[in-house]
Amino acid sequence: MATRRYLNFDLLLEQEGEGRYQARVAVRDRNSGRIGAVTHDFEVPAISGFRITTPILTDTIESPSFA
């Protein structure tokens, strides 16, 4: 039977402005010593006009369906 493990983290970066960026993340499993890495390219658009987001507020925590 296969075992799945997931990594959750929060990362706060100061934005240098609009443009193309690249995020590179590497991790190592302390128990097995296995290493993994991922690279993600993304673009930050110019800030223009009024923007708003909708926060999600809840008092309930659910386990992921894949756990």
VEXPA-545326 format. One record per residue (C-alpha): residue number from 1; chain; x, y, z. Coordinates in nm, 4 decimals, decimal comma. Layout:
<pts>
@seq->NUM	mol->A	X->X	Y->Y	Z->Z
...
</pts>
This chain:
<pts>
@seq->1	mol->A	X->0,0000	Y->0,0000	Z->0,0000
@seq->2	mol->A	X->0,1395	Y->0,3412	Z->-0,0985
@seq->3	mol->A	X->0,1779	Y->0,6118	Z->0,1634
@seq->4	mol->A	X->0,1277	Y->0,9766	Z->0,0763
@seq->5	mol->A	X->0,2906	Y->1,2537	Z->0,2726
@seq->6	mol->A	X->0,2247	Y->1,6211	Z->0,2218
@seq->7	mol->A	X->0,4135	Y->1,9345	Z->0,3198
@seq->8	mol->A	X->0,2296	Y->2,2508	Z->0,4138
@seq->9	mol->A	X->0,4061	Y->2,5817	Z->0,4557
@seq->10	mol->A	X->0,3500	Y->2,9552	Z->0,4306
@seq->11	mol->A	X->0,6014	Y->3,1827	Z->0,2653
@seq->12	mol->A	X->0,5912	Y->3,5609	Z->0,2613
@seq->13	mol->A	X->0,7965	Y->3,7378	Z->-0,0035
@seq->14	mol->A	X->0,8360	Y->4,1068	Z->-0,0630
@seq->15	mol->A	X->0,7243	Y->4,1846	Z->-0,4144
@seq->16	mol->A	X->0,9766	Y->4,3730	Z->-0,6251
@seq->17	mol->A	X->0,7067	Y->4,4861	Z->-0,8677
@seq->18	mol->A	X->0,5422	Y->4,3609	Z->-1,1800
@seq->19	mol->A	X->0,7197	Y->4,1179	Z->-1,4075
@seq->20	mol->A	X->0,8187	Y->3,7554	Z->-1,4516
@seq->21	mol->A	X->0,9487	Y->3,5623	Z->-1,1518
@seq->22	mol->A	X->1,0642	Y->3,2121	Z->-1,0725
@seq->23	mol->A	X->1,0218	Y->3,0242	Z->-0,7446
@seq->24	mol->A	X->1,2502	Y->2,7294	Z->-0,6676
@seq->25	mol->A	X->1,1841	Y->2,5019	Z->-0,3730
@seq->26	mol->A	X->1,3920	Y->2,2043	Z->-0,2586
@seq->27	mol->A	X->1,3125	Y->1,9761	Z->0,0361
@seq->28	mol->A	X->1,4734	Y->1,6758	Z->0,2037
@seq->29	mol->A	X->1,2931	Y->1,4079	Z->0,4021
@seq->30	mol->A	X->1,4670	Y->1,3737	Z->0,7403
@seq->31	mol->A	X->1,3782	Y->1,0060	Z->0,7714
@seq->32	mol->A	X->1,4618	Y->0,8708	Z->0,4269
@seq->33	mol->A	X->1,7070	Y->1,1366	Z->0,3069
@seq->34	mol->A	X->1,5155	Y->1,1617	Z->-0,0206
@seq->35	mol->A	X->1,5338	Y->1,5003	Z->-0,1938
@seq->36	mol->A	X->1,2761	Y->1,6678	Z->-0,4147
@seq->37	mol->A	X->1,2639	Y->1,9982	Z->-0,5977
@seq->38	mol->A	X->1,0231	Y->2,2023	Z->-0,8067
@seq->39	mol->A	X->1,0544	Y->2,5205	Z->-1,0120
@seq->40	mol->A	X->0,7527	Y->2,7398	Z->-1,0856
@seq->41	mol->A	X->0,7498	Y->3,0356	Z->-1,3275
@seq->42	mol->A	X->0,4856	Y->3,3011	Z->-1,2747
@seq->43	mol->A	X->0,4044	Y->3,6561	Z->-1,3726
@seq->44	mol->A	X->0,2974	Y->3,9398	Z->-1,1423
@seq->45	mol->A	X->0,0665	Y->4,1813	Z->-1,3274
@seq->46	mol->A	X->0,0847	Y->4,5575	Z->-1,2957
@seq->47	mol->A	X->-0,1343	Y->4,6972	Z->-1,0203
@seq->48	mol->A	X->-0,4093	Y->4,9005	Z->-1,1802
@seq->49	mol->A	X->-0,7528	Y->5,0036	Z->-1,0659
@seq->50	mol->A	X->-0,9428	Y->4,8871	Z->-0,7613
@seq->51	mol->A	X->-0,8920	Y->4,5252	Z->-0,6589
@seq->52	mol->A	X->-1,0577	Y->4,3321	Z->-0,3800
@seq->53	mol->A	X->-1,0480	Y->3,9729	Z->-0,2627
@seq->54	mol->A	X->-1,2923	Y->3,7740	Z->-0,0574
@seq->55	mol->A	X->-1,1475	Y->3,6144	Z->0,2562
@seq->56	mol->A	X->-1,2795	Y->3,2785	Z->0,3678
@seq->57	mol->A	X->-1,3751	Y->3,2835	Z->0,7342
@seq->58	mol->A	X->-1,4594	Y->2,9633	Z->0,9177
@seq->59	mol->A	X->-1,4604	Y->2,8100	Z->1,2624
@seq->60	mol->A	X->-1,4336	Y->2,4539	Z->1,1274
@seq->61	mol->A	X->-1,1195	Y->2,2622	Z->1,0343
@seq->62	mol->A	X->-1,1563	Y->1,9574	Z->0,8120
@seq->63	mol->A	X->-0,9048	Y->1,6889	Z->0,7308
@seq->64	mol->A	X->-0,8177	Y->1,6633	Z->0,3615
@seq->65	mol->A	X->-1,0138	Y->1,3985	Z->0,1732
@seq->66	mol->A	X->-0,6890	Y->1,2329	Z->0,0600
@seq->67	mol->A	X->-0,5531	Y->1,1827	Z->0,4150
</pts>
